Amino acid sequence: MPFLDPKEFQLAWGMPVEKAAEALGISPITFRSYSFQSTAKGHRTPPRPICALAGALSYYLLSQEVEPENPELVSHILDLLPK
């Protein structure tokens, strides 16, 4: 299963924070806390299931031939698609 950081998911597909958070089933505040610097008080590390969901959603979108806004962020997932 491909893993993708939530922030990379948002940037790859060109989604606003609110849409990316909704797609991953988390609040926008939680989503933003994953993007804080690791030394920041409110920083949270995204749990593996969230990264797995971001990867799975990206895999699905790519398999449906949806073009990402920043394909370099999902290139490792593109390699997993059947040719």
HTML snippet that shows the backbone in 3Dmol.js (N, CA, C, O; Angstrom):
<script src="https://3Dmol.org/build/3Dmol-min.js"></script>
<div id="view" style="width:600px;height:400px;position:relative"></div>
<script>
const pdb = `
ATOM      1  N   MET A   1       0.846  -1.182   0.000  1.00  0.00           N
ATOM      2  CA  MET A   1       0.000   0.000   0.000  1.00  0.00           C
ATOM      3  C   MET A   1       0.891   1.245   0.000  1.00  0.00           C
ATOM      4  O   MET A   1       1.843   1.332   0.775  1.00  0.00           O
ATOM      5  N   PRO A   2       0.579   2.202  -0.868  1.00  0.00           N
ATOM      6  CA  PRO A   2       1.377   3.430  -0.894  1.00  0.00           C
ATOM      7  C   PRO A   2       1.040   4.348   0.284  1.00  0.00           C
ATOM      8  O   PRO A   2      -0.112   4.432   0.711  1.00  0.00           O
ATOM      9  N   PHE A   3       2.042   5.018   0.788  1.00  0.00           N
ATOM     10  CA  PHE A   3       1.860   5.998   1.856  1.00  0.00           C
ATOM     11  C   PHE A   3       2.175   7.375   1.296  1.00  0.00           C
ATOM     12  O   PHE A   3       3.057   7.535   0.452  1.00  0.00           O
ATOM     13  N   LEU A   4       1.437   8.365   1.782  1.00  0.00           N
ATOM     14  CA  LEU A   4       1.651   9.736   1.337  1.00  0.00           C
ATOM     15  C   LEU A   4       1.343  10.669   2.501  1.00  0.00           C
ATOM     16  O   LEU A   4       0.313  10.533   3.161  1.00  0.00           O
ATOM     17  N   ASP A   5       2.229  11.601   2.743  1.00  0.00           N
ATOM     18  CA  ASP A   5       2.010  12.596   3.784  1.00  0.00           C
ATOM     19  C   ASP A   5       0.765  13.422   3.422  1.00  0.00           C
ATOM     20  O   ASP A   5       0.583  13.761   2.252  1.00  0.00           O
ATOM     21  N   PRO A   6      -0.087  13.749   4.392  1.00  0.00           N
ATOM     22  CA  PRO A   6      -1.295  14.522   4.092  1.00  0.00           C
ATOM     23  C   PRO A   6      -1.024  15.839   3.371  1.00  0.00           C
ATOM     24  O   PRO A   6      -1.776  16.218   2.473  1.00  0.00           O
ATOM     25  N   LYS A   7       0.037  16.536   3.754  1.00  0.00           N
ATOM     26  CA  LYS A   7       0.363  17.814   3.098  1.00  0.00           C
ATOM     27  C   LYS A   7       0.750  17.579   1.638  1.00  0.00           C
ATOM     28  O   LYS A   7       0.381  18.364   0.765  1.00  0.00           O
ATOM     29  N   GLU A   8       1.492  16.501   1.369  1.00  0.00           N
ATOM     30  CA  GLU A   8       1.844  16.163  -0.012  1.00  0.00           C
ATOM     31  C   GLU A   8       0.592  15.794  -0.813  1.00  0.00           C
ATOM     32  O   GLU A   8       0.488  16.114  -1.996  1.00  0.00           O
ATOM     33  N   PHE A   9      -0.352  15.119  -0.160  1.00  0.00           N
ATOM     34  CA  PHE A   9      -1.628  14.780  -0.795  1.00  0.00           C
ATOM     35  C   PHE A   9      -2.342  16.059  -1.228  1.00  0.00           C
ATOM     36  O   PHE A   9      -2.808  16.169  -2.362  1.00  0.00           O
ATOM     37  N   GLN A  10      -2.421  17.011  -0.321  1.00  0.00           N
ATOM     38  CA  GLN A  10      -3.086  18.287  -0.617  1.00  0.00           C
ATOM     39  C   GLN A  10      -2.402  19.001  -1.774  1.00  0.00           C
ATOM     40  O   GLN A  10      -3.064  19.463  -2.704  1.00  0.00           O
ATOM     41  N   LEU A  11      -1.083  19.091  -1.716  1.00  0.00           N
ATOM     42  CA  LEU A  11      -0.339  19.804  -2.755  1.00  0.00           C
ATOM     43  C   LEU A  11      -0.372  19.061  -4.091  1.00  0.00           C
ATOM     44  O   LEU A  11      -0.458  19.689  -5.147  1.00  0.00           O
ATOM     45  N   ALA A  12      -0.305  17.736  -4.053  1.00  0.00           N
ATOM     46  CA  ALA A  12      -0.316  16.951  -5.295  1.00  0.00           C
ATOM     47  C   ALA A  12      -1.605  17.165  -6.073  1.00  0.00           C
ATOM     48  O   ALA A  12      -1.586  17.262  -7.300  1.00  0.00           O
ATOM     49  N   TRP A  13      -2.709  17.237  -5.371  1.00  0.00           N
ATOM     50  CA  TRP A  13      -4.012  17.341  -6.040  1.00  0.00           C
ATOM     51  C   TRP A  13      -4.551  18.770  -6.077  1.00  0.00           C
ATOM     52  O   TRP A  13      -5.642  19.006  -6.595  1.00  0.00           O
ATOM     53  N   GLY A  14      -3.796  19.724  -5.533  1.00  0.00           N
ATOM     54  CA  GLY A  14      -4.196  21.122  -5.612  1.00  0.00           C
ATOM     55  C   GLY A  14      -5.485  21.428  -4.872  1.00  0.00           C
ATOM     56  O   GLY A  14      -6.304  22.220  -5.338  1.00  0.00           O
ATOM     57  N   MET A  15      -5.662  20.802  -3.726  1.00  0.00           N
ATOM     58  CA  MET A  15      -6.885  20.995  -2.942  1.00  0.00           C
ATOM     59  C   MET A  15      -6.668  22.043  -1.865  1.00  0.00           C
ATOM     60  O   MET A  15      -5.561  22.175  -1.343  1.00  0.00           O
ATOM     61  N   PRO A  16      -7.708  22.788  -1.528  1.00  0.00           N
ATOM     62  CA  PRO A  16      -7.603  23.631  -0.338  1.00  0.00           C
ATOM     63  C   PRO A  16      -7.553  22.737   0.912  1.00  0.00           C
ATOM     64  O   PRO A  16      -7.968  21.579   0.865  1.00  0.00           O
ATOM     65  N   VAL A  17      -7.057  23.265   1.999  1.00  0.00           N
ATOM     66  CA  VAL A  17      -6.921  22.506   3.240  1.00  0.00           C
ATOM     67  C   VAL A  17      -8.241  21.855   3.635  1.00  0.00           C
ATOM     68  O   VAL A  17      -8.263  20.692   4.036  1.00  0.00           O
ATOM     69  N   GLU A  18      -9.320  22.584   3.528  1.00  0.00           N
ATOM     70  CA  GLU A  18     -10.624  22.073   3.961  1.00  0.00           C
ATOM     71  C   GLU A  18     -11.030  20.832   3.169  1.00  0.00           C
ATOM     72  O   GLU A  18     -11.540  19.871   3.746  1.00  0.00           O
ATOM     73  N   LYS A  19     -10.810  20.843   1.861  1.00  0.00           N
ATOM     74  CA  LYS A  19     -11.178  19.691   1.016  1.00  0.00           C
ATOM     75  C   LYS A  19     -10.280  18.495   1.292  1.00  0.00           C
ATOM     76  O   LYS A  19     -10.754  17.361   1.359  1.00  0.00           O
ATOM     77  N   ALA A  20      -8.986  18.744   1.453  1.00  0.00           N
ATOM     78  CA  ALA A  20      -8.057  17.649   1.743  1.00  0.00           C
ATOM     79  C   ALA A  20      -8.390  17.016   3.096  1.00  0.00           C
ATOM     80  O   ALA A  20      -8.385  15.793   3.234  1.00  0.00           O
ATOM     81  N   ALA A  21      -8.679  17.854   4.086  1.00  0.00           N
ATOM     82  CA  ALA A  21      -9.037  17.341   5.410  1.00  0.00           C
ATOM     83  C   ALA A  21     -10.322  16.519   5.336  1.00  0.00           C
ATOM     84  O   ALA A  21     -10.415  15.453   5.945  1.00  0.00           O
ATOM     85  N   GLU A  22     -11.298  17.006   4.602  1.00  0.00           N
ATOM     86  CA  GLU A  22     -12.564  16.275   4.455  1.00  0.00           C
ATOM     87  C   GLU A  22     -12.332  14.922   3.783  1.00  0.00           C
ATOM     88  O   GLU A  22     -12.897  13.913   4.204  1.00  0.00           O
ATOM     89  N   ALA A  23     -11.506  14.901   2.743  1.00  0.00           N
ATOM     90  CA  ALA A  23     -11.213  13.655   2.031  1.00  0.00           C
ATOM     91  C   ALA A  23     -10.544  12.635   2.948  1.00  0.00           C
ATOM     92  O   ALA A  23     -10.738  11.430   2.791  1.00  0.00           O
ATOM     93  N   LEU A  24      -9.758  13.122   3.903  1.00  0.00           N
ATOM     94  CA  LEU A  24      -9.047  12.232   4.818  1.00  0.00           C
ATOM     95  C   LEU A  24      -9.811  11.980   6.119  1.00  0.00           C
ATOM     96  O   LEU A  24      -9.351  11.230   6.980  1.00  0.00           O
ATOM     97  N   GLY A  25     -10.972  12.605   6.256  1.00  0.00           N
ATOM     98  CA  GLY A  25     -11.813  12.374   7.429  1.00  0.00           C
ATOM     99  C   GLY A  25     -11.281  12.994   8.711  1.00  0.00           C
ATOM    100  O   GLY A  25     -11.498  12.462   9.800  1.00  0.00           O
ATOM    101  N   ILE A  26     -10.586  14.115   8.582  1.00  0.00           N
ATOM    102  CA  ILE A  26     -10.047  14.811   9.749  1.00  0.00           C
ATOM    103  C   ILE A  26     -10.459  16.279   9.692  1.00  0.00           C
ATOM    104  O   ILE A  26     -10.903  16.767   8.654  1.00  0.00           O
ATOM    105  N   SER A  27     -10.310  16.966  10.798  1.00  0.00           N
ATOM    106  CA  SER A  27     -10.667  18.390  10.815  1.00  0.00           C
ATOM    107  C   SER A  27      -9.563  19.209  10.151  1.00  0.00           C
ATOM    108  O   SER A  27      -8.409  18.783  10.122  1.00  0.00           O
ATOM    109  N   PRO A  28      -9.907  20.377   9.622  1.00  0.00           N
ATOM    110  CA  PRO A  28      -8.875  21.253   9.062  1.00  0.00           C
ATOM    111  C   PRO A  28      -7.808  21.643  10.085  1.00  0.00           C
ATOM    112  O   PRO A  28      -6.642  21.803   9.725  1.00  0.00           O
ATOM    113  N   ILE A  29      -8.190  21.796  11.343  1.00  0.00           N
ATOM    114  CA  ILE A  29      -7.219  22.146  12.385  1.00  0.00           C
ATOM    115  C   ILE A  29      -6.208  21.014  12.564  1.00  0.00           C
ATOM    116  O   ILE A  29      -5.005  21.255  12.665  1.00  0.00           O
ATOM    117  N   THR A  30      -6.710  19.774  12.603  1.00  0.00           N
ATOM    118  CA  THR A  30      -5.813  18.628  12.720  1.00  0.00           C
ATOM    119  C   THR A  30      -4.909  18.549  11.503  1.00  0.00           C
ATOM    120  O   THR A  30      -3.711  18.297  11.628  1.00  0.00           O
ATOM    121  N   PHE A  31      -5.481  18.764  10.323  1.00  0.00           N
ATOM    122  CA  PHE A  31      -4.698  18.727   9.082  1.00  0.00           C
ATOM    123  C   PHE A  31      -3.563  19.745   9.150  1.00  0.00           C
ATOM    124  O   PHE A  31      -2.419  19.425   8.829  1.00  0.00           O
ATOM    125  N   ARG A  32      -3.875  20.955   9.563  1.00  0.00           N
ATOM    126  CA  ARG A  32      -2.849  22.012   9.638  1.00  0.00           C
ATOM    127  C   ARG A  32      -1.760  21.667  10.652  1.00  0.00           C
ATOM    128  O   ARG A  32      -0.593  22.008  10.456  1.00  0.00           O
ATOM    129  N   SER A  33      -2.143  20.989  11.739  1.00  0.00           N
ATOM    130  CA  SER A  33      -1.143  20.657  12.767  1.00  0.00           C
ATOM    131  C   SER A  33      -0.087  19.692  12.233  1.00  0.00           C
ATOM    132  O   SER A  33       1.029  19.653  12.752  1.00  0.00           O
ATOM    133  N   TYR A  34      -0.420  18.918  11.210  1.00  0.00           N
ATOM    134  CA  TYR A  34       0.558  18.019  10.589  1.00  0.00           C
ATOM    135  C   TYR A  34       1.608  18.807   9.801  1.00  0.00           C
ATOM    136  O   TYR A  34       2.701  18.300   9.551  1.00  0.00           O
ATOM    137  N   SER A  35       1.286  20.031   9.412  1.00  0.00           N
ATOM    138  CA  SER A  35       2.182  20.842   8.592  1.00  0.00           C
ATOM    139  C   SER A  35       3.108  21.746   9.406  1.00  0.00           C
ATOM    140  O   SER A  35       4.046  22.327   8.862  1.00  0.00           O
ATOM    141  N   PHE A  36       2.845  21.864  10.703  1.00  0.00           N
ATOM    142  CA  PHE A  36       3.686  22.708  11.537  1.00  0.00           C
ATOM    143  C   PHE A  36       5.099  22.136  11.618  1.00  0.00           C
ATOM    144  O   PHE A  36       5.302  20.935  11.439  1.00  0.00           O
ATOM    145  N   GLN A  37       6.066  23.000  11.889  1.00  0.00           N
ATOM    146  CA  GLN A  37       7.437  22.524  12.114  1.00  0.00           C
ATOM    147  C   GLN A  37       7.447  21.599  13.326  1.00  0.00           C
ATOM    148  O   GLN A  37       6.675  21.775  14.268  1.00  0.00           O
ATOM    149  N   SER A  38       8.333  20.615  13.283  1.00  0.00           N
ATOM    150  CA  SER A  38       8.359  19.608  14.352  1.00  0.00           C
ATOM    151  C   SER A  38       8.672  20.204  15.720  1.00  0.00           C
ATOM    152  O   SER A  38       8.380  19.587  16.745  1.00  0.00           O
ATOM    153  N   THR A  39       9.259  21.390  15.748  1.00  0.00           N
ATOM    154  CA  THR A  39       9.560  22.028  17.032  1.00  0.00           C
ATOM    155  C   THR A  39       8.409  22.900  17.549  1.00  0.00           C
ATOM    156  O   THR A  39       8.451  23.385  18.680  1.00  0.00           O
ATOM    157  N   ALA A  40       7.389  23.095  16.719  1.00  0.00           N
ATOM    158  CA  ALA A  40       6.255  23.933  17.118  1.00  0.00           C
ATOM    159  C   ALA A  40       5.407  23.226  18.169  1.00  0.00           C
ATOM    160  O   ALA A  40       5.305  22.000  18.188  1.00  0.00           O
ATOM    161  N   LYS A  41       4.808  24.020  19.035  1.00  0.00           N
ATOM    162  CA  LYS A  41       4.008  23.473  20.128  1.00  0.00           C
ATOM    163  C   LYS A  41       2.823  22.646  19.618  1.00  0.00           C
ATOM    164  O   LYS A  41       2.500  21.611  20.201  1.00  0.00           O
ATOM    165  N   GLY A  42       2.178  23.086  18.544  1.00  0.00           N
ATOM    166  CA  GLY A  42       0.985  22.404  18.050  1.00  0.00           C
ATOM    167  C   GLY A  42       1.243  21.325  17.014  1.00  0.00           C
ATOM    168  O   GLY A  42       0.297  20.780  16.446  1.00  0.00           O
ATOM    169  N   HIS A  43       2.519  21.001  16.754  1.00  0.00           N
ATOM    170  CA  HIS A  43       2.842  19.992  15.733  1.00  0.00           C
ATOM    171  C   HIS A  43       2.330  18.612  16.128  1.00  0.00           C
ATOM    172  O   HIS A  43       2.432  18.199  17.283  1.00  0.00           O
ATOM    173  N   ARG A  44       1.783  17.917  15.148  1.00  0.00           N
ATOM    174  CA  ARG A  44       1.381  16.522  15.330  1.00  0.00           C
ATOM    175  C   ARG A  44       1.926  15.723  14.158  1.00  0.00           C
ATOM    176  O   ARG A  44       1.930  16.200  13.023  1.00  0.00           O
ATOM    177  N   THR A  45       2.379  14.523  14.428  1.00  0.00           N
ATOM    178  CA  THR A  45       2.827  13.620  13.376  1.00  0.00           C
ATOM    179  C   THR A  45       1.600  12.882  12.855  1.00  0.00           C
ATOM    180  O   THR A  45       0.836  12.330  13.646  1.00  0.00           O
ATOM    181  N   PRO A  46       1.397  12.861  11.529  1.00  0.00           N
ATOM    182  CA  PRO A  46       0.220  12.169  11.011  1.00  0.00           C
ATOM    183  C   PRO A  46       0.303  10.666  11.288  1.00  0.00           C
ATOM    184  O   PRO A  46       1.352  10.058  11.073  1.00  0.00           O
ATOM    185  N   PRO A  47      -0.776  10.067  11.756  1.00  0.00           N
ATOM    186  CA  PRO A  47      -0.763   8.630  12.012  1.00  0.00           C
ATOM    187  C   PRO A  47      -0.676   7.840  10.697  1.00  0.00           C
ATOM    188  O   PRO A  47      -1.101   8.314   9.644  1.00  0.00           O
ATOM    189  N   ARG A  48      -0.126   6.648  10.782  1.00  0.00           N
ATOM    190  CA  ARG A  48       0.036   5.804   9.593  1.00  0.00           C
ATOM    191  C   ARG A  48      -1.277   5.585   8.838  1.00  0.00           C
ATOM    192  O   ARG A  48      -1.261   5.611   7.608  1.00  0.00           O
ATOM    193  N   PRO A  49      -2.415   5.370   9.512  1.00  0.00           N
ATOM    194  CA  PRO A  49      -3.651   5.174   8.742  1.00  0.00           C
ATOM    195  C   PRO A  49      -4.032   6.384   7.885  1.00  0.00           C
ATOM    196  O   PRO A  49      -4.599   6.218   6.805  1.00  0.00           O
ATOM    197  N   ILE A  50      -3.729   7.586   8.348  1.00  0.00           N
ATOM    198  CA  ILE A  50      -4.020   8.790   7.556  1.00  0.00           C
ATOM    199  C   ILE A  50      -3.103   8.837   6.334  1.00  0.00           C
ATOM    200  O   ILE A  50      -3.544   9.169   5.234  1.00  0.00           O
ATOM    201  N   CYS A  51      -1.833   8.505   6.529  1.00  0.00           N
ATOM    202  CA  CYS A  51      -0.891   8.470   5.399  1.00  0.00           C
ATOM    203  C   CYS A  51      -1.273   7.366   4.413  1.00  0.00           C
ATOM    204  O   CYS A  51      -1.131   7.534   3.202  1.00  0.00           O
ATOM    205  N   ALA A  52      -1.753   6.248   4.931  1.00  0.00           N
ATOM    206  CA  ALA A  52      -2.191   5.151   4.066  1.00  0.00           C
ATOM    207  C   ALA A  52      -3.427   5.562   3.270  1.00  0.00           C
ATOM    208  O   ALA A  52      -3.540   5.248   2.085  1.00  0.00           O
ATOM    209  N   LEU A  53      -4.350   6.261   3.920  1.00  0.00           N
ATOM    210  CA  LEU A  53      -5.550   6.731   3.224  1.00  0.00           C
ATOM    211  C   LEU A  53      -5.189   7.744   2.141  1.00  0.00           C
ATOM    212  O   LEU A  53      -5.739   7.690   1.041  1.00  0.00           O
ATOM    213  N   ALA A  54      -4.284   8.653   2.432  1.00  0.00           N
ATOM    214  CA  ALA A  54      -3.836   9.632   1.436  1.00  0.00           C
ATOM    215  C   ALA A  54      -3.203   8.924   0.244  1.00  0.00           C
ATOM    216  O   ALA A  54      -3.427   9.310  -0.903  1.00  0.00           O
ATOM    217  N   GLY A  55      -2.417   7.895   0.514  1.00  0.00           N
ATOM    218  CA  GLY A  55      -1.810   7.121  -0.563  1.00  0.00           C
ATOM    219  C   GLY A  55      -2.841   6.348  -1.366  1.00  0.00           C
ATOM    220  O   GLY A  55      -2.772   6.306  -2.594  1.00  0.00           O
ATOM    221  N   ALA A  56      -3.802   5.732  -0.674  1.00  0.00           N
ATOM    222  CA  ALA A  56      -4.839   4.960  -1.358  1.00  0.00           C
ATOM    223  C   ALA A  56      -5.732   5.865  -2.209  1.00  0.00           C
ATOM    224  O   ALA A  56      -6.086   5.504  -3.332  1.00  0.00           O
ATOM    225  N   LEU A  57      -6.094   7.022  -1.691  1.00  0.00           N
ATOM    226  CA  LEU A  57      -6.904   7.964  -2.470  1.00  0.00           C
ATOM    227  C   LEU A  57      -6.148   8.449  -3.704  1.00  0.00           C
ATOM    228  O   LEU A  57      -6.726   8.590  -4.782  1.00  0.00           O
ATOM    229  N   SER A  58      -4.864   8.699  -3.536  1.00  0.00           N
ATOM    230  CA  SER A  58      -4.048   9.124  -4.678  1.00  0.00           C
ATOM    231  C   SER A  58      -3.951   8.006  -5.709  1.00  0.00           C
ATOM    232  O   SER A  58      -4.048   8.257  -6.910  1.00  0.00           O
ATOM    233  N   TYR A  59      -3.760   6.779  -5.247  1.00  0.00           N
ATOM    234  CA  TYR A  59      -3.702   5.632  -6.157  1.00  0.00           C
ATOM    235  C   TYR A  59      -5.014   5.527  -6.948  1.00  0.00           C
ATOM    236  O   TYR A  59      -5.010   5.324  -8.162  1.00  0.00           O
ATOM    237  N   TYR A  60      -6.134   5.672  -6.229  1.00  0.00           N
ATOM    238  CA  TYR A  60      -7.435   5.592  -6.896  1.00  0.00           C
ATOM    239  C   TYR A  60      -7.595   6.698  -7.944  1.00  0.00           C
ATOM    240  O   TYR A  60      -8.006   6.434  -9.074  1.00  0.00           O
ATOM    241  N   LEU A  61      -7.272   7.924  -7.567  1.00  0.00           N
ATOM    242  CA  LEU A  61      -7.411   9.039  -8.510  1.00  0.00           C
ATOM    243  C   LEU A  61      -6.520   8.829  -9.741  1.00  0.00           C
ATOM    244  O   LEU A  61      -6.945   9.088 -10.867  1.00  0.00           O
ATOM    245  N   LEU A  62      -5.303   8.367  -9.527  1.00  0.00           N
ATOM    246  CA  LEU A  62      -4.402   8.118 -10.645  1.00  0.00           C
ATOM    247  C   LEU A  62      -4.916   6.979 -11.527  1.00  0.00           C
ATOM    248  O   LEU A  62      -4.786   7.032 -12.750  1.00  0.00           O
ATOM    249  N   SER A  63      -5.500   5.950 -10.907  1.00  0.00           N
ATOM    250  CA  SER A  63      -6.028   4.826 -11.687  1.00  0.00           C
ATOM    251  C   SER A  63      -7.240   5.240 -12.514  1.00  0.00           C
ATOM    252  O   SER A  63      -7.565   4.601 -13.515  1.00  0.00           O
ATOM    253  N   GLN A  64      -7.905   6.309 -12.093  1.00  0.00           N
ATOM    254  CA  GLN A  64      -9.046   6.846 -12.840  1.00  0.00           C
ATOM    255  C   GLN A  64      -8.598   7.909 -13.845  1.00  0.00           C
ATOM    256  O   GLN A  64      -9.417   8.596 -14.455  1.00  0.00           O
ATOM    257  N   GLU A  65      -7.276   8.024 -14.000  1.00  0.00           N
ATOM    258  CA  GLU A  65      -6.642   8.940 -14.946  1.00  0.00           C
ATOM    259  C   GLU A  65      -6.911  10.417 -14.647  1.00  0.00           C
ATOM    260  O   GLU A  65      -6.966  11.247 -15.554  1.00  0.00           O
ATOM    261  N   VAL A  66      -7.079  10.728 -13.360  1.00  0.00           N
ATOM    262  CA  VAL A  66      -7.179  12.117 -12.928  1.00  0.00           C
ATOM    263  C   VAL A  66      -5.755  12.662 -12.881  1.00  0.00           C
ATOM    264  O   VAL A  66      -4.865  12.039 -12.301  1.00  0.00           O
ATOM    265  N   GLU A  67      -5.546  13.810 -13.485  1.00  0.00           N
ATOM    266  CA  GLU A  67      -4.211  14.405 -13.548  1.00  0.00           C
ATOM    267  C   GLU A  67      -3.926  15.204 -12.271  1.00  0.00           C
ATOM    268  O   GLU A  67      -4.669  16.127 -11.935  1.00  0.00           O
ATOM    269  N   PRO A  68      -2.849  14.848 -11.563  1.00  0.00           N
ATOM    270  CA  PRO A  68      -2.491  15.642 -10.377  1.00  0.00           C
ATOM    271  C   PRO A  68      -1.914  16.992 -10.783  1.00  0.00           C
ATOM    272  O   PRO A  68      -1.328  17.134 -11.856  1.00  0.00           O
ATOM    273  N   GLU A  69      -2.087  17.966  -9.922  1.00  0.00           N
ATOM    274  CA  GLU A  69      -1.539  19.299 -10.172  1.00  0.00           C
ATOM    275  C   GLU A  69      -0.010  19.292 -10.063  1.00  0.00           C
ATOM    276  O   GLU A  69       0.675  20.025 -10.776  1.00  0.00           O
ATOM    277  N   ASN A  70       0.507  18.465  -9.169  1.00  0.00           N
ATOM    278  CA  ASN A  70       1.957  18.330  -8.970  1.00  0.00           C
ATOM    279  C   ASN A  70       2.322  16.840  -9.030  1.00  0.00           C
ATOM    280  O   ASN A  70       2.452  16.195  -7.990  1.00  0.00           O
ATOM    281  N   PRO A  71       2.486  16.295 -10.236  1.00  0.00           N
ATOM    282  CA  PRO A  71       2.714  14.853 -10.377  1.00  0.00           C
ATOM    283  C   PRO A  71       3.986  14.344  -9.712  1.00  0.00           C
ATOM    284  O   PRO A  71       4.076  13.161  -9.385  1.00  0.00           O
ATOM    285  N   GLU A  72       4.963  15.206  -9.506  1.00  0.00           N
ATOM    286  CA  GLU A  72       6.204  14.749  -8.872  1.00  0.00           C
ATOM    287  C   GLU A  72       5.973  14.273  -7.441  1.00  0.00           C
ATOM    288  O   GLU A  72       6.757  13.480  -6.919  1.00  0.00           O
ATOM    289  N   LEU A  73       4.900  14.751  -6.800  1.00  0.00           N
ATOM    290  CA  LEU A  73       4.613  14.348  -5.424  1.00  0.00           C
ATOM    291  C   LEU A  73       3.982  12.965  -5.330  1.00  0.00           C
ATOM    292  O   LEU A  73       3.971  12.355  -4.262  1.00  0.00           O
ATOM    293  N   VAL A  74       3.462  12.477  -6.439  1.00  0.00           N
ATOM    294  CA  VAL A  74       2.836  11.148  -6.446  1.00  0.00           C
ATOM    295  C   VAL A  74       3.532  10.204  -7.430  1.00  0.00           C
ATOM    296  O   VAL A  74       2.971   9.174  -7.803  1.00  0.00           O
ATOM    297  N   SER A  75       4.741  10.550  -7.848  1.00  0.00           N
ATOM    298  CA  SER A  75       5.438   9.726  -8.836  1.00  0.00           C
ATOM    299  C   SER A  75       5.696   8.315  -8.334  1.00  0.00           C
ATOM    300  O   SER A  75       5.670   7.369  -9.122  1.00  0.00           O
ATOM    301  N   HIS A  76       5.950   8.150  -7.018  1.00  0.00           N
ATOM    302  CA  HIS A  76       6.176   6.800  -6.475  1.00  0.00           C
ATOM    303  C   HIS A  76       4.899   5.962  -6.521  1.00  0.00           C
ATOM    304  O   HIS A  76       4.971   4.734  -6.537  1.00  0.00           O
ATOM    305  N   ILE A  77       3.744   6.601  -6.542  1.00  0.00           N
ATOM    306  CA  ILE A  77       2.482   5.883  -6.654  1.00  0.00           C
ATOM    307  C   ILE A  77       2.195   5.552  -8.122  1.00  0.00           C
ATOM    308  O   ILE A  77       1.651   4.491  -8.431  1.00  0.00           O
ATOM    309  N   LEU A  78       2.558   6.454  -9.006  1.00  0.00           N
ATOM    310  CA  LEU A  78       2.404   6.196 -10.453  1.00  0.00           C
ATOM    311  C   LEU A  78       3.123   4.923 -10.863  1.00  0.00           C
ATOM    312  O   LEU A  78       2.645   4.182 -11.722  1.00  0.00           O
ATOM    313  N   ASP A  79       4.276   4.668 -10.248  1.00  0.00           N
ATOM    314  CA  ASP A  79       5.055   3.478 -10.561  1.00  0.00           C
ATOM    315  C   ASP A  79       4.339   2.184 -10.170  1.00  0.00           C
ATOM    316  O   ASP A  79       4.669   1.115 -10.685  1.00  0.00           O
ATOM    317  N   LEU A  80       3.372   2.272  -9.270  1.00  0.00           N
ATOM    318  CA  LEU A  80       2.638   1.085  -8.822  1.00  0.00           C
ATOM    319  C   LEU A  80       1.465   0.722  -9.721  1.00  0.00           C
ATOM    320  O   LEU A  80       0.952  -0.395  -9.654  1.00  0.00           O
ATOM    321  N   LEU A  81       1.040   1.658 -10.561  1.00  0.00           N
ATOM    322  CA  LEU A  81      -0.111   1.400 -11.430  1.00  0.00           C
ATOM    323  C   LEU A  81       0.238   0.386 -12.511  1.00  0.00           C
ATOM    324  O   LEU A  81       1.362   0.371 -13.013  1.00  0.00           O
ATOM    325  N   PRO A  82      -0.734  -0.472 -12.873  1.00  0.00           N
ATOM    326  CA  PRO A  82      -0.495  -1.416 -13.962  1.00  0.00           C
ATOM    327  C   PRO A  82      -0.264  -0.638 -15.272  1.00  0.00           C
ATOM    328  O   PRO A  82      -0.899   0.386 -15.526  1.00  0.00           O
ATOM    329  N   LYS A  83       0.628  -1.136 -16.062  1.00  0.00           N
ATOM    330  CA  LYS A  83       0.948  -0.471 -17.336  1.00  0.00           C
ATOM    331  C   LYS A  83      -0.060  -0.823 -18.415  1.00  0.00           C
ATOM    332  O   LYS A  83       0.057  -0.352 -19.546  1.00  0.00           O
TER     333      LYS A  83
END
`;
const viewer = $3Dmol.createViewer("view");
viewer.addModel(pdb, "pdb");
viewer.setStyle({}, {cartoon: {color: "spectrum"}});
viewer.zoomTo();
viewer.render();
</script>
